[in-house]
């Protein structure tokens, strides 16, 4: 699954936050963004590390992983690009 191209189709298995979130934690803004899985070792309920094509700073979300523009995303939130 590593190096697989993906699109974020949801975040935390929803298409919008269930409750109000701060702008820097509104990862739902990334729905529809493309990336690739760069670490397929699953952590925290099936999350894999996704490197997004676009700069996450543009969206104003927290981006504190060791690899810039990457987030640990649940596999169930990803759609594979074939």
N, CA, C and O atoms as a GROMACS GRO file, in nm:
protein
  328
    1UNK      N    1   0.081  -0.120   0.000
    1UNK     CA    2   0.000   0.000   0.000
    1UNK      C    3   0.086   0.127   0.000
    1UNK      O    4   0.037   0.234  -0.037
    2UNK      N    5   0.213   0.116   0.041
    2UNK     CA    6   0.302   0.231   0.040
    2UNK      C    7   0.318   0.283  -0.103
    2UNK      O    8   0.322   0.205  -0.198
    3UNK      N    9   0.325   0.414  -0.119
    3UNK     CA   10   0.335   0.486  -0.246
    3UNK      C   11   0.205   0.483  -0.327
    3UNK      O   12   0.204   0.524  -0.443
    4UNK      N   13   0.097   0.437  -0.268
    4UNK     CA   14  -0.033   0.438  -0.334
    4UNK      C   15  -0.089   0.580  -0.334
    4UNK      O   16  -0.086   0.649  -0.233
    5UNK      N   17  -0.140   0.622  -0.450
    5UNK     CA   18  -0.202   0.754  -0.463
    5UNK      C   19  -0.344   0.746  -0.405
    5UNK      O   20  -0.417   0.650  -0.428
    6UNK      N   21  -0.382   0.849  -0.329
    6UNK     CA   22  -0.511   0.852  -0.262
    6UNK      C   23  -0.575   0.990  -0.271
    6UNK      O   24  -0.508   1.090  -0.300
    7UNK      N   25  -0.706   0.992  -0.245
    7UNK     CA   26  -0.781   1.116  -0.228
    7UNK      C   27  -0.848   1.108  -0.092
    7UNK      O   28  -0.902   1.004  -0.054
    8UNK      N   29  -0.845   1.218  -0.018
    8UNK     CA   30  -0.915   1.221   0.110
    8UNK      C   31  -1.064   1.236   0.082
    8UNK      O   32  -1.107   1.338   0.028
    9UNK      N   33  -1.142   1.135   0.119
    9UNK     CA   34  -1.287   1.139   0.091
    9UNK      C   35  -1.369   1.178   0.213
    9UNK      O   36  -1.485   1.215   0.201
   10UNK      N   37  -1.307   1.168   0.332
   10UNK     CA   38  -1.372   1.209   0.457
   10UNK      C   39  -1.262   1.228   0.561
   10UNK      O   40  -1.146   1.197   0.535
   11UNK      N   41  -1.299   1.277   0.677
   11UNK     CA   42  -1.204   1.287   0.787
   11UNK      C   43  -1.275   1.238   0.912
   11UNK      O   44  -1.385   1.284   0.944
   12UNK      N   45  -1.214   1.145   0.981
   12UNK     CA   46  -1.276   1.078   1.095
   12UNK      C   47  -1.412   1.020   1.055
   12UNK      O   48  -1.507   1.017   1.133
   13UNK      N   49  -1.416   0.974   0.930
   13UNK     CA   50  -1.532   0.905   0.872
   13UNK      C   51  -1.656   0.992   0.860
   13UNK      O   52  -1.768   0.940   0.854
   14UNK      N   53  -1.638   1.125   0.855
   14UNK     CA   54  -1.748   1.218   0.830
   14UNK      C   55  -1.703   1.319   0.726
   14UNK      O   56  -1.583   1.335   0.702
   15UNK      N   57  -1.798   1.388   0.664
   15UNK     CA   58  -1.761   1.488   0.564
   15UNK      C   59  -1.762   1.630   0.621
   15UNK      O   60  -1.725   1.726   0.553
   16UNK      N   61  -1.804   1.643   0.746
   16UNK     CA   62  -1.796   1.771   0.816
   16UNK      C   63  -1.784   1.741   0.966
   16UNK      O   64  -1.825   1.635   1.011
   17UNK      N   65  -1.728   1.835   1.041
   17UNK     CA   66  -1.711   1.809   1.184
   17UNK      C   67  -1.844   1.792   1.257
   17UNK      O   68  -1.943   1.859   1.224
   18UNK      N   69  -1.847   1.703   1.355
   18UNK     CA   70  -1.967   1.681   1.436
   18UNK      C   71  -1.991   1.795   1.534
   18UNK      O   72  -2.104   1.821   1.576
   19UNK      N   73  -1.884   1.863   1.568
   19UNK     CA   74  -1.893   1.975   1.661
   19UNK      C   75  -1.802   2.085   1.610
   19UNK      O   76  -1.724   2.062   1.518
   20UNK      N   77  -1.812   2.202   1.668
   20UNK     CA   78  -1.729   2.313   1.623
   20UNK      C   79  -1.582   2.285   1.654
   20UNK      O   80  -1.547   2.241   1.763
   21UNK      N   81  -1.498   2.311   1.554
   21UNK     CA   82  -1.354   2.292   1.571
   21UNK      C   83  -1.283   2.423   1.535
   21UNK      O   84  -1.335   2.504   1.458
   22UNK      N   85  -1.166   2.441   1.590
   22UNK     CA   86  -1.089   2.560   1.555
   22UNK      C   87  -1.041   2.547   1.411
   22UNK      O   88  -1.029   2.436   1.359
   23UNK      N   89  -1.014   2.658   1.349
   23UNK     CA   90  -0.976   2.659   1.208
   23UNK      C   91  -0.851   2.575   1.183
   23UNK      O   92  -0.840   2.508   1.080
   24UNK      N   93  -0.756   2.577   1.277
   24UNK     CA   94  -0.631   2.503   1.257
   24UNK      C   95  -0.648   2.353   1.278
   24UNK      O   96  -0.555   2.276   1.253
   25UNK      N   97  -0.765   2.310   1.324
   25UNK     CA   98  -0.793   2.167   1.340
   25UNK      C   99  -0.906   2.122   1.248
   25UNK      O  100  -0.958   2.011   1.262
   26UNK      N  101  -0.943   2.206   1.154
   26UNK     CA  102  -1.050   2.173   1.060
   26UNK      C  103  -0.992   2.099   0.939
   26UNK      O  104  -0.979   2.155   0.830
   27UNK      N  105  -0.958   1.973   0.960
   27UNK     CA  106  -0.899   1.890   0.855
   27UNK      C  107  -1.002   1.853   0.748
   27UNK      O  108  -0.965   1.800   0.644
   28UNK      N  109  -1.128   1.880   0.772
   28UNK     CA  110  -1.232   1.854   0.673
   28UNK      C  111  -1.211   1.942   0.550
   28UNK      O  112  -1.262   1.911   0.442
   29UNK      N  113  -1.137   2.053   0.566
   29UNK     CA  114  -1.106   2.139   0.451
   29UNK      C  115  -1.022   2.065   0.347
   29UNK      O  116  -1.013   2.108   0.232
   30UNK      N  117  -0.960   1.955   0.388
   30UNK     CA  118  -0.873   1.880   0.298
   30UNK      C  119  -0.946   1.775   0.215
   30UNK      O  120  -0.885   1.710   0.130
   31UNK      N  121  -1.075   1.757   0.239
   31UNK     CA  122  -1.151   1.657   0.164
   31UNK      C  123  -1.142   1.690   0.015
   31UNK      O  124  -1.166   1.804  -0.027
   32UNK      N  125  -1.107   1.590  -0.063
   32UNK     CA  126  -1.088   1.606  -0.207
   32UNK      C  127  -0.943   1.626  -0.246
   32UNK      O  128  -0.910   1.622  -0.364
   33UNK      N  129  -0.856   1.648  -0.147
   33UNK     CA  130  -0.714   1.666  -0.176
   33UNK      C  131  -0.646   1.532  -0.204
   33UNK      O  132  -0.682   1.429  -0.148
   34UNK      N  133  -0.547   1.537  -0.293
   34UNK     CA  134  -0.473   1.417  -0.331
   34UNK      C  135  -0.342   1.407  -0.254
   34UNK      O  136  -0.285   1.507  -0.210
   35UNK      N  137  -0.298   1.283  -0.239
   35UNK     CA  138  -0.170   1.257  -0.176
   35UNK      C  139  -0.126   1.116  -0.203
   35UNK      O  140  -0.186   1.045  -0.284
   36UNK      N  141  -0.021   1.074  -0.133
   36UNK     CA  142   0.022   0.935  -0.145
   36UNK      C  143   0.062   0.884  -0.008
   36UNK      O  144   0.110   0.959   0.077
   37UNK      N  145   0.040   0.756   0.012
   37UNK     CA  146   0.075   0.693   0.139
   37UNK      C  147   0.226   0.674   0.141
   37UNK      O  148   0.283   0.609   0.054
   38UNK      N  149   0.291   0.733   0.242
   38UNK     CA  150   0.437   0.722   0.251
   38UNK      C  151   0.481   0.631   0.366
   38UNK      O  152   0.598   0.595   0.376
   39UNK      N  153   0.387   0.595   0.452
   39UNK     CA  154   0.416   0.499   0.560
   39UNK      C  155   0.288   0.421   0.585
   39UNK      O  156   0.188   0.477   0.631
   40UNK      N  157   0.291   0.292   0.554
   40UNK     CA  158   0.169   0.212   0.566
   40UNK      C  159   0.164   0.133   0.696
   40UNK      O  160   0.079   0.046   0.713
   41UNK      N  161   0.255   0.164   0.787
   41UNK     CA  162   0.248   0.105   0.922
   41UNK      C  163   0.129   0.169   0.992
   41UNK      O  164   0.128   0.290   1.014
   42UNK      N  165   0.032   0.089   1.028
   42UNK     CA  166  -0.092   0.143   1.086
   42UNK      C  167  -0.073   0.178   1.234
   42UNK      O  168  -0.018   0.100   1.312
   43UNK      N  169  -0.120   0.298   1.269
   43UNK     CA  170  -0.119   0.342   1.409
   43UNK      C  171  -0.259   0.392   1.444
   43UNK      O  172  -0.340   0.418   1.355
   44UNK      N  173  -0.288   0.405   1.572
   44UNK     CA  174  -0.411   0.469   1.620
   44UNK      C  175  -0.534   0.434   1.536
   44UNK      O  176  -0.584   0.518   1.461
   45UNK      N  177  -0.583   0.314   1.548
   45UNK     CA  178  -0.706   0.273   1.480
   45UNK      C  179  -0.696   0.275   1.329
   45UNK      O  180  -0.789   0.320   1.261
   46UNK      N  181  -0.585   0.228   1.274
   46UNK     CA  182  -0.575   0.212   1.129
   46UNK      C  183  -0.537   0.335   1.050
   46UNK      O  184  -0.583   0.353   0.938
   47UNK      N  185  -0.453   0.420   1.107
   47UNK     CA  186  -0.407   0.539   1.035
   47UNK      C  187  -0.276   0.510   0.963
   47UNK      O  188  -0.190   0.437   1.013
   48UNK      N  189  -0.263   0.569   0.844
   48UNK     CA  190  -0.140   0.560   0.766
   48UNK      C  191  -0.094   0.703   0.737
   48UNK      O  192  -0.174   0.796   0.739
   49UNK      N  193   0.035   0.719   0.710
   49UNK     CA  194   0.089   0.853   0.687
   49UNK      C  195   0.072   0.891   0.540
   49UNK      O  196   0.123   0.823   0.450
   50UNK      N  197   0.000   1.000   0.518
   50UNK     CA  198  -0.029   1.047   0.383
   50UNK      C  199   0.045   1.179   0.360
   50UNK      O  200   0.032   1.273   0.439
   51UNK      N  201   0.122   1.185   0.252
   51UNK     CA  202   0.188   1.308   0.210
   51UNK      C  203   0.099   1.375   0.107
   51UNK      O  204   0.078   1.320  -0.002
   52UNK      N  205   0.046   1.491   0.139
   52UNK     CA  206  -0.045   1.562   0.050
   52UNK      C  207   0.033   1.636  -0.059
   52UNK      O  208   0.145   1.681  -0.036
   53UNK      N  209  -0.029   1.649  -0.176
   53UNK     CA  210   0.035   1.718  -0.289
   53UNK      C  211   0.046   1.867  -0.262
   53UNK      O  212   0.144   1.931  -0.302
   54UNK      N  213  -0.053   1.924  -0.195
   54UNK     CA  214  -0.055   2.068  -0.170
   54UNK      C  215  -0.002   2.100  -0.031
   54UNK      O  216  -0.007   2.017   0.060
   55UNK      N  217   0.047   2.221  -0.016
   55UNK     CA  218   0.101   2.270   0.110
   55UNK      C  219  -0.012   2.284   0.213
   55UNK      O  220  -0.108   2.359   0.191
   56UNK      N  221  -0.001   2.214   0.324
   56UNK     CA  222  -0.106   2.218   0.426
   56UNK      C  223  -0.115   2.355   0.493
   56UNK      O  224  -0.219   2.388   0.550
   57UNK      N  225  -0.008   2.433   0.488
   57UNK     CA  226  -0.013   2.568   0.545
   57UNK      C  227  -0.115   2.654   0.472
   57UNK      O  228  -0.175   2.744   0.531
   58UNK      N  229  -0.135   2.629   0.344
   58UNK     CA  230  -0.234   2.702   0.265
   58UNK      C  231  -0.374   2.685   0.326
   58UNK      O  232  -0.455   2.778   0.323
   59UNK      N  233  -0.402   2.567   0.381
   59UNK     CA  234  -0.532   2.539   0.441
   59UNK      C  235  -0.540   2.585   0.586
   59UNK      O  236  -0.648   2.587   0.645
   60UNK      N  237  -0.426   2.623   0.644
   60UNK     CA  238  -0.423   2.674   0.780
   60UNK      C  239  -0.441   2.567   0.887
   60UNK      O  240  -0.484   2.598   0.999
   61UNK      N  241  -0.410   2.441   0.855
   61UNK     CA  242  -0.426   2.333   0.953
   61UNK      C  243  -0.291   2.297   1.016
   61UNK      O  244  -0.186   2.320   0.957
   62UNK      N  245  -0.298   2.241   1.135
   62UNK     CA  246  -0.177   2.197   1.204
   62UNK      C  247  -0.102   2.097   1.117
   62UNK      O  248  -0.162   2.009   1.055
   63UNK      N  249   0.027   2.112   1.115
   63UNK     CA  250   0.111   2.028   1.031
   63UNK      C  251   0.242   2.005   1.106
   63UNK      O  252   0.343   2.068   1.077
   64UNK      N  253   0.238   1.915   1.203
   64UNK     CA  254   0.352   1.899   1.293
   64UNK      C  255   0.417   1.762   1.285
   64UNK      O  256   0.491   1.724   1.376
   65UNK      N  257   0.390   1.686   1.179
   65UNK     CA  258   0.456   1.557   1.163
   65UNK      C  259   0.597   1.577   1.112
   65UNK      O  260   0.629   1.682   1.057
   66UNK      N  261   0.684   1.478   1.131
   66UNK     CA  262   0.824   1.492   1.088
   66UNK      C  263   0.838   1.522   0.938
   66UNK      O  264   0.933   1.590   0.898
   67UNK      N  265   0.745   1.472   0.856
   67UNK     CA  266   0.749   1.500   0.713
   67UNK      C  267   0.647   1.611   0.684
   67UNK      O  268   0.528   1.594   0.707
   68UNK      N  269   0.697   1.725   0.634
   68UNK     CA  270   0.610   1.839   0.605
   68UNK      C  271   0.499   1.798   0.509
   68UNK      O  272   0.521   1.721   0.415
   69UNK      N  273   0.379   1.850   0.532
   69UNK     CA  274   0.260   1.826   0.450
   69UNK      C  275   0.208   1.683   0.458
   69UNK      O  276   0.143   1.634   0.366
   70UNK      N  277   0.238   1.616   0.569
   70UNK     CA  278   0.186   1.480   0.588
   70UNK      C  279   0.099   1.474   0.713
   70UNK      O  280   0.121   1.547   0.809
   71UNK      N  281   0.000   1.384   0.709
   71UNK     CA  282  -0.089   1.363   0.822
   71UNK      C  283  -0.117   1.213   0.836
   71UNK      O  284  -0.118   1.140   0.736
   72UNK      N  285  -0.138   1.169   0.959
   72UNK     CA  286  -0.182   1.032   0.984
   72UNK      C  287  -0.333   1.029   0.963
   72UNK      O  288  -0.408   1.092   1.038
   73UNK      N  289  -0.376   0.956   0.863
   73UNK     CA  290  -0.517   0.952   0.821
   73UNK      C  291  -0.568   0.809   0.830
   73UNK      O  292  -0.497   0.715   0.794
   74UNK      N  293  -0.691   0.793   0.877
   74UNK     CA  294  -0.754   0.661   0.881
   74UNK      C  295  -0.770   0.608   0.739
   74UNK      O  296  -0.811   0.681   0.648
   75UNK      N  297  -0.737   0.481   0.721
   75UNK     CA  298  -0.751   0.421   0.588
   75UNK      C  299  -0.894   0.431   0.537
   75UNK      O  300  -0.917   0.445   0.417
   76UNK      N  301  -0.990   0.424   0.627
   76UNK     CA  302  -1.130   0.431   0.587
   76UNK      C  303  -1.168   0.569   0.532
   76UNK      O  304  -1.274   0.583   0.470
   77UNK      N  305  -1.084   0.671   0.552
   77UNK     CA  306  -1.111   0.805   0.501
   77UNK      C  307  -1.048   0.827   0.362
   77UNK      O  308  -1.061   0.935   0.304
   78UNK      N  309  -0.980   0.726   0.312
   78UNK     CA  310  -0.906   0.741   0.187
   78UNK      C  311  -0.973   0.664   0.074
   78UNK      O  312  -1.028   0.556   0.094
   79UNK      N  313  -0.966   0.722  -0.044
   79UNK     CA  314  -1.009   0.654  -0.167
   79UNK      C  315  -0.884   0.634  -0.252
   79UNK      O  316  -0.810   0.729  -0.278
   80UNK      N  317  -0.860   0.511  -0.293
   80UNK     CA  318  -0.742   0.481  -0.374
   80UNK      C  319  -0.763   0.534  -0.515
   80UNK      O  320  -0.872   0.523  -0.571
   81UNK      N  321  -0.657   0.590  -0.572
   81UNK     CA  322  -0.658   0.633  -0.712
   81UNK      C  323  -0.593   0.521  -0.792
   81UNK      O  324  -0.475   0.492  -0.774
   82UNK      N  325  -0.670   0.460  -0.878
   82UNK     CA  326  -0.618   0.348  -0.956
   82UNK      C  327  -0.570   0.390  -1.092
   82UNK      O  328  -0.524   0.308  -1.170
   0.00000   0.00000   0.00000
